[in-house]
């Protein structure tokens, strides 16, 4: 696999993922990913993206519930 930014070789490793939603910060430190050996750009495979999207959806749902009770 080749990096779309610098065309260097991608290697299996881990990468962090951070997101802010409605005042909530979610930080995942080590998500399996393809990581560029030159520039450090990371790409997540479909199954990791699906898990991240499920987590974000759950955070959004819980944040909405919390906002309604406040």
Secondary structure, DSSP 8 states (H G I E B T S, - for coil): -B-TTT--BEEEEEEEEEEEETTEEEEEEEEEEEEETTT--EE--HHHHHHHHHHHHHHHHHHHHHHHH-
